Every structure is written in C-alpha cells, then in structure tokens.
Amino acid sequence: MGEISLQDAIQQFLQKSRLKSGIQAVRIEEIWEQVMGKTIAKYTDKIQIINHTLYITSAVAPLKNELLYQKEKIIERVNEALGEKVVRDVVVK
C-alpha cells in the first residue's frame, strides 16, 4: 500500500463525493471579487453554481446586460481561478 499525503487523500475523497459541488460554490463566492473586480462584486447580489451553470443575480439592469455580453470571459476567468473546468454556462438573473 503506497503512502499519500493528507492533502492528496482529501482531494481524492472530494473528487468522488457529492461535497465537491458545494465546496466549488463556496470557492466561487470567495474569489468572485478577485475575478470580476470590486465594482461588479459590490452590485452582484447572489452567485450560485448548479450543474456546471453559474447563476449570477443582480438588481442593476446595466450590470446584467454587461454580464450577458461577457459570458465567455466569465466562464474562462472563473474556471482559470478554480484550476478546473467547473463552469460551462452562465445565467444572469
């Protein structure tokens, strides 16, 4: 039986468990300001990831419109920040 580090063991466990999506959702909320900037983060009410779709909620109509135009860039930035392809689509509400 080979030896592995605790970090590797936890990562392997999370890859196989249902907790992975919940942890990714928390990580997206934590990095949102870094990825999109303070202004966008300030006017974003809620961020969720459900089945590889990132749901962004905002009450500011011009921001919603801008986020719709930047869907591909948002997907790219979030996936890059998380280090894996987590987000495949973006829905702005």
QUIGIJO-V326723 format. One line per field, one symbol per residue. ss: DSSP state (A for helix, B for strand, O for the rest). phi: phi as a letter, one per 40 degrees, with the letter a starting at -180 (. if undefined). psi: psi as a letter, one per 30 degrees, with the letter a starting at -180 (. if undefined). A space follows every 50 residues. Layout:
ss: ???
phi: ???
psi: ???
//
This chain:
ss: OOOOOAAAAAAAAAAAOOAAAAAAAAAAAAAAAAAAOAAAAAOOOBBBBB OOBBBBBOOOAAAAAAAAAOAAAAAAAAAAAAOOOOOOBBBBO
phi: .ccbcccccccccccccccdcccccccccccdcccbhccccccccabbbb fgbcbbbaccdccdcccccbdcccdcccccccgacccbabbbb
psi: klklleeeeeeeeeeflffeeeeeeeeeeefeeeefleeeeegkekklkk hgkjkkkkfjeeeeeeeefgeeeeeeeeeeefgljekflkkk.
//
